[in-house]
Amino acid sequence: MQEPNSKDNYEAQTLILNDSNGNELFCYLEQLVKVEGEEYALLTPVDTPVCLFKINEKDEPELIDKIDKNEQILKNAEAVLQEHDLNLIRSAVTLTVSGELEEPIYDELEEEDIDDDSESYELLVNFNLMDQEYGLYIPLDPFFIVGKLKEKGALLIEDDEFDKIQPLIESELEKSSS
């Protein structure tokens, strides 16, 4: 693990999260939660998480949650982001964008309520691929990832294990906040 970072007045330890496919994501360690004798880490990405949406004929974005890291759509997204001095990172758990999200980009952001579990997103960039429009959106809700600490980082809690542990972690967090 690395030394705590200082960004304004925010200090958090950073670590590398690995998924079962060997993908990595650089994260802040936000909180440790003990459940059934095991310690789980709540993590947030250091870079800005983004979600890829397909914009259909009704102009209602549709989340694309499974995509191969080498698909042309990501190459197009990468090219559009590079025009704004941003980089698309194909990492564990989510796509992220690194670089300074400066004023010109924020001026272009459009807040949208996308009917995806009532989450809100802001459009970062949109682009076309073979007559189909796509967009990269920044989630406005906090983006927490659950991992289990290991020697030099954390291992992503996935699938059935995540489904089992998520309500227990939420319950522990509610207890500690009341």
Long-range contacts (C-beta under 8 A, 24 or more apart in sequence): 1-29, 1-152, 1-153, 14-46, 15-41, 15-43, 15-149, 15-152, 15-153, 15-154, 16-152, 16-153, 16-154, 17-43, 17-92, 17-93, 17-145, 17-147, 17-153, 17-154, 17-155, 17-156, 18-92, 18-153, 18-154, 18-155, 18-156, 19-92, 19-93, 19-155, 19-156, 19-158, 20-156, 20-158, 21-92, 23-90, 23-91, 23-92, 23-93, 24-91, 24-92, 25-91, 25-92, 25-93, 25-94, 25-96, 25-145, 26-91, 27-145, 27-147, 27-154, 29-154, 30-144, 32-149, 33-169, 33-172, 33-173, 34-172, 35-165, 35-168, 35-169, 35-172, 36-168, 38-148, 39-148, 39-149, 40-146, 40-147, 40-148, 40-157, 40-165, 40-169, 41-146, 41-147, 41-148, 41-149, 41-154, 42-144, 42-145, 42-146, 42-169, 43-144, 43-145, 43-146, 43-147, 43-154, 44-142, 44-143, 44-144, 44-145, 45-91, 45-93, 45-94, 45-96, 45-143, 45-145, 47-89, 47-91, 47-96, 47-97, 47-98, 48-96, 48-97, 48-98, 48-101, 48-138, 49-94, 49-95, 49-96, 49-138, 49-139, 49-143, 50-88, 50-94, 50-95, 50-96, 50-97, 50-124, 50-136, 50-137, 50-138, 50-139, 51-94, 51-95, 51-121, 51-136, 51-137, 51-138, 51-139, 52-77, 52-95, 52-134, 52-135, 52-136, 52-137, 53-114, 53-121, 53-134, 53-135, 53-136, 53-137, 54-132, 54-133, 54-134, 55-126, 55-132, 55-133, 55-134, 55-135, 60-114, 60-115, 61-112, 61-114, 61-121, 61-135, 61-137, 63-114, 63-116, 64-134, 72-129, 73-129, 73-134, 76-127, 76-128, 76-129, 76-134, 77-125, 77-127, 77-134, 77-136, 79-127, 80-125, 80-127, 81-124, 81-125, 81-136, 84-125, 88-136, 92-156, 93-145, 93-156, 94-143, 95-136, 97-124, 97-136, 109-138, 111-140, 112-137
